[in-house]
Amino acid sequence: MSIVLDKPRRLDHSAMPMPSRVRSYAMPSLPFALLLVLLGILWLCGGASRADAAGQIAVRGGAWFLLVAVILLGRRPALGEMKAVSGFLFAAVALVLLQLVPLPPMIWMALPGRAVFVEAARLIGQPQPWRPWTIVPGATVNAASSLIVPLVVLILIGASTWEERCRLPGALLVMIVLSMLIGLLQFSGGWFDNPFINDTPGQVSGTFANRNHFALFLAIGCVVSPVWAFLDGRRPRWRGLIALGLVPLFVLTLLASGSRAGLLLGVLALVMGLLLARRGLARELRRYPRWVLPAAVVGIGASIAILVLISAVTDRAASIDRLFLVDQGQDMRVRSLPVVSTMVRTYFPAGTGAGSFDPLFRMHEPFALLVPTYFNHAHNDFVEIVLDTGLPGLLLLTGALMWWGFTSIRVWRAEGLQPGLAGLGSAVLLLVLIASMFDYPARTPMIMAVVVLASVWLAGTPKKASVVTLPPGKQHL
């Protein structure tokens, strides 16, 4: 028995990914346009984590304005397609807001680590008032305010179509390239003063206040480039040439940044980029003998290694120089780790409150660690999250890491894996997680947005977005 279709069935293409051979150049939807505007604001103003950076006004004010705009004029965001991502983000917001709720004096005094404040109030004869869970309410208010950025990014992505989400790697790549160009300008001795961030004169940090965060951004570019070239099994054509040219530039700029952690991230990013692009490369080279593919991979690796060697020999690799010149045993991050560990034990399981590390560390800082500069973060975000949020934060962090791990295993072990958004999201999140072991990149608005993008990509294609291919009219099924 056969079925004849007189007319092709009409499908809702707004919720479906476009086949690789079909390209849509329609005008972007309002949520997607607003998302691009927000990413532009974050690129220019969102490279600093300090609360007093001028860029925070533009970033948070712009996020609130775009949120109101999408609520009034845009479509309802499909957050149900991203349950895990939205669940973790909303739980984090709720936890920080909960730390601002005033507690009765008896409950607050029972929390660990509060005895010194109780004694101080007793000595000056002040009664104990109702206090919030957090020890530094102002810092926690700032932490809660900063979360508007990932929230708005998630809402705008949820209100965009799947086909538009597939364009985001290209948009991210453009921002990384522009940041790289500014970094090269700084490296060449050119003057670039960004009034929105608290950057250090003479430091190669692109649009970031911290060169380690800039190095992470460049490492992400090393992963995004090959995936963008082969995304969804398409022929690379001119994209392949651009990706092939960008990766060495990212590596050389990363070396010039002076970031030691960036060296590890760069190597890992190159490996993951090749793994994600391996099937696309194999497809493009299948008309050639089998030895061509491994030879091409070895050739690419050797070319990058030669460029790195030349950069080091000509004294242009500041990252390598700092790796050998700086004594790790005297590094402030290493020396302060025992103090931070003691603080975690002192305030666990309640924590000190989100954003409270700086003033609390000054209380516990021994004379041996006193230097002209101040230690603003623990430089290990996993430890600092546990210090700030205690057991609830530890459970939330563990759940998020488990979700990333299990989902990544499923994605990377999938049969016939093509370089797609899910694998890219897994790789980008891994880079951010490793960088968070040495620094605090996810506290900058720009990297916050990248984390949300990568998480949505890892979450995968929505069920209703599966492609249904139908034959032409009057053709038997």
N, C-alpha and C positions, 0 to 999 in steps of 0.2 A: 504494500500500500504506500502511495506517495502523496505528499502534500504539496500543493502548488500555491505559491504566494503571488498574487497579482501585483502587490505593491510591497516594497521593503518596509519592515516594521520600523516605526519611529522610536528612537531611543533617546534618553536624556543624556546627551553628550557632556553636559556641564559637570556631571559627577563622575565621568569616566576618563581614564588616561588615554591620550591620543596614541594610536598606533605609530610605530617608529617611522613609517613611510608617509604619514600624514602630519603636516605641521599647520597649526592654527596661529594666525597673526592678528586675531581679533583684539579689539581694545580690551585692556585689563579691567576686571571688575573693580568697584570702588574699594572693597576691603584690601585687595591686592595692591592697588595704587597707594593706599594709605600705609600699607606695610612697607612698601619701597621708600616712602617718605620717612617713616620711622627709622628704617635701616640707615638712610642717609644722615639723619640727625645723630644716630648712635655712632656712625663712622667718624663724624666730625667732632662730636662733643662727648662721646661715651667711652673714652679710653682711660678714665681715672676712676678710682674707687673711693677717694677721700670725700667726706661729706661736705667739705668747704670748697671743693673744686667748682669753678664757675659753670662747668658743663652740666652739673647735676640739675641746675635750674632749667636749662634748655631741654635736657633729656626727659625729666619727669614732667615738666609742663607740657612738652610736646606729646608725651604718652597719654596724659590725661585728656588733652584736646582731641587726639585721634580716637581715643576710646569713646568720648561723647559723640564724635562724628559717626563712627561705625554703628553705635547704638541707634542713633536717629535716622541714619540714611542707608546703612548696610543691611545685609541679610543676617539671619540668625546663625551664629557659629555652630558648626557641627562638632561640638566637643565630645559627643558620644563616640566618635570614631577614634578619639585619642584618650580613652578612659584612664590608662595608666599615667600618661604624661600630665593630664589635667588633675588627676587625683593627687599625685605627689606634689604638684605645684600649689594646689589649694590647701593641702595639708601643711605645707611649709608656711604659707601665709597665715593660716589659722594658729599655728604654733607661736609665731612671732607676736601676733595680736594678743594671744592668751597671756603672754609674758607681761603685758601692759595692764592687766586687770588687777586692781588693788586687792590686797589680801588683809585679813584681820591681823593685828599685831602678834597674837599667839601663834598663828600659822606661819607668818613670815619669819619670826624669830626661831622657829623650829627647823627652817631650811638650813642645809649645811653651808658653812662659811660665813654666816651672818653674825657670828658672835662679836667680831671686832666692831661692827657698826652698832650693835646693841650696847656695848661697853662705852663707845664714844658718846652715844646719846645719854647714857647714865652719868657720865662724868660732867657733862655740861647741864645736866638737870632737865633734859627735854623728855617729855613722854613719847612713847612709841606711837606714831600715827599709822594709819593704814598705808601700806606700801605695795607697789607692784612686785611681781615675781622677779623681774629684772633688777639688778643692782644699779644700773645706769639707764634710767628711763629715756633720756634724750638720745642716747646711742641706739636704743631699740626702736624708738620712733623713726629714726633715720633708716634703720634696717628695714622696717616695714614699708617706708616710703619707697625704697629702692626696688621693691618687688613689683611695683606697678609696671616696670619695663617688661619682665618676662610674661606677666599676665596679659598685657596688651598685645605682645607678639603672638602669644598662643591664640588669643581671640581672633586676631586678624588672619592668622593662618587657617583657623577653623572656619572662618567665613569665606575663604578663598576656595577656588575649585582645585581639584587634584592636578589638572593640567598646569595650573598656575604654580602650584607647589613644586612641580618639576622644573620650573624656571629658576627657582631660588638658588641652586648651586652656581648658576651663571652670575646671578646678582652678587652672591657672596664672593665669587672669584674676582669680580670687578673691584669690590672694596679692598680685597687683599692686595691686588695689583697696585691700586692707588696708594695704599699705605706703604707698600714696598718702595714706590717711587719717592715718597717723602723720606723714607729711611735712607735711600741712596743719596738724596740731596743732603741729608744731615751728614752722611759718611764722607761726602766730597767736600765738606766744610761750609756748605751753604747754610744760610740762616733761615730757620722756620720756627716761628713762635706761635704756638697754638694757645690762645688765651683761655681756652675752655678746659685745659688739663694742666696739672702741676708737673710738667716734664722737667728734666734736668738738662741745662745747656751743655752741649757737647756730646750728649748721649744719643746713640742711634736707637730710637724707639718708635719711629713712625708716628702714628696718630695715638700712641699710648703713652702713659706716664711712666711705664715700667718696661725695660727692655726685655724682660722675661716674657711678659704678656705679648709683646710684639713678636718675639721669636715663636711663641705658640701660634700666633695668627699666621705667620709664614709657613710653619709646619703644616697647619691645616690646609694651606694653599697647595702643598705638595700632594695631599690626598685628593683634594677637590678637583685639581686639574685633570688627571687621567680619567676620573669618573665622569666629569663633565664632557670629556671628549667622546666616551663610549657609552653614555647613558642610555639605558633601555635597548642596548644592542644596535644602536644606530652606527652608520658609517662615519668615521671621524672627519675625513676630508680636511678642511681648513682648521677645524677644531684640534685635530691631532697635531698639526704643526705648531699651533699656539701653545698647547699644553707642553709639547716637547721643548719649546723655548722658555716657557715660564718656570718650569721646575728647576733648571740650573740657576736661574736668577734668584729664585726663592732661597736656594741653598746658600749661594754666595752672600746674599743680604743677611741671612741668618748668621753666617759666620762673622760678618761685620758688626753685628749687633752687640757682640761681647757676652752673650748669654751662654753660660755653661750648661744649664739645663736644656737650652735650645738645641745643643748638639745631639743629645739623646733623642729628643722629640723629632729632630730632622731625620735622623737615621731610621727611626721607627716609621715615620710618615712615608719615607721613600719605599720601604719594604711593603707597607700596607697598600700604597698606591699601585705598585706593581702587581700585587696579588689581586686587587680589585679589577685591574685592567688586563689581566692575563688572558682571559677568554676573548676579549675584544682584539687583543694583539694576535692571538692564535687564529682568529677568524680572518683578520686582514692578511696574515702571512700564510694561509693554508695552501695557496697556489705555489708556494716555494717549498724547497726541501725542508725536512723536519728540523735540521740543525740550525735553520735561520732564526727561529724563535729564541732558543737559548742564547744564540750568538748575539741577537739584538738586545736581549736583557743584559747580558754581560757587557756589551758595548756601551749601553746607557749607563750602567753602574761604573764602568771604567772611566767614561767621560766625566762623570760627576766627581769621581775620585781624583782625576787629574786636575780638574778645576779647583778642588779643595786644596790639593797639594801646592798648586801655583799660588793660591791665595795665602797659604801659610808661609811659603818661602819668601814671598814679596811683602811679608808683614802686613797683610790685609785681613787676617783672620783673628780678630780680637777675642772671639770666643775660645779659640784654642790657646791663645796667649794667657788668658785669665785662668784657664784650666790648670796650667802649670805654675803660674806665678802666685796664685792665691793659696795660702795655707789653710786647708780645710779645717784643721783643728782649731784655728783661731777665728773661723767664720762665726759671726754672731748667731746665725741660725742654729749651728751645732751647739754652741756654748749655752744657748738659752733653752734648749730642749729639756734638760732636767728640771728647770724652774717651771716650764709650762706643764710638764707631766705632774709635778707636785700640785699645781693649781687645779688640774683636772680632778685629781683625787680629793682635793679639799672641797670642791663645790659639787661633785657628783653625788646624787643623781639629778639635782635640781638645775645645775648650771648657773652661770652668772648673768645670762641675758644676751640676746643677739646684739652684736656690735660693741660689746663692752670690753674687748680684750685690752685695748690701749690703756685706759685708766686702771684696770685691775692689775695688769702686768707691772705698772709703776709701783703699785703697793707691794708687790712680791719681789721686785727686782733687787738683787743683792748689789753691794757696792762694787764687786768685781766685774759686773757687767755694765757699769755706768760708762757711757761714751757721749760725745757731743751730739750725736743723732739719737732719735728715739725709735723704739721697736714697735711699729704700728700693728703688726699682725704676727701670728705664730709661724708664718711661712710653711705651714702644713695645714691645709684647710680641713682635713679630716679631724685632726686633733682640735683645731679651733672650733669646729662645729660641735664637737662633744663638750668642750669647755663651755661654750655659750648656751647650749640648749639641753645639756644633760642627757638623761636616759631617753626622753621622747625624741630628741634629735638623733641620737644614736640608732634608735629603732627605725626612724624614717630614712636615715642615710643607708642603713643596712638593706632595707626594703628596696630602695632605689638602685643600689648596686646589684642586688640579686636580680631585679628586673632587667637591668642592662646586661648582666652576664648570661642569663638564660635566653633572652631574646637574641643576643649576639651569637650564641652558639647555634641556635636554630637557623639564623640567617646565613652564617658562614658555612654551615654544613648542608644547606639546601642543595639539592641536585640541580645541575645546570645553572648555577649562580652566575648571573650577569652583573656587570658593574652597575648597580642601581642605587636608589636612595637609601634603602635599608642598610646595606653594607657601608655606605658612606657615613650614615648616622652613627653606626657602631664605631667606626674608626675615629671619627671626630671626637666622640665622647671619650674614647680611650685616651686620646691625646690630652684632653682637658683633665681627665682624672689623674694622669701621670704628672702633669704640670702642677696640679693641686697638691701634690706631695712635697713640692719645693717652694710653692708660692701660693697666691690667692687670685688666680685669673678670673674665676667665676664671680668675683665680687665687682668686676667692672661691667657697666651696662652693655658694652659691645659683646663681650664674651657671654654674658647672660643670654642675649638674644641668640647667639650661635648655639648655645646649649639647648635652647628650646627648639630651634630649627633641627638640630641633629636628633633630638629625642622624637620629634614628630616623624622624621624620616625613618628612624629605627622602628617606630610603632607600625609602619607598613601601610600598604594600600588599603583603604576602606573596602569592606566587603562589597558594597554596592558599586564600587568602581571597577569591578572586573570587566574586561572587554568581552563583548559578545559579538562574534563575527557572523553575519548572515549572508547568504548568497544573493545575487542579484534577483530582481523580480522574475517570475515565471520559470525559475530553475527548481528542479526537484530536490527536496531535502533527503 
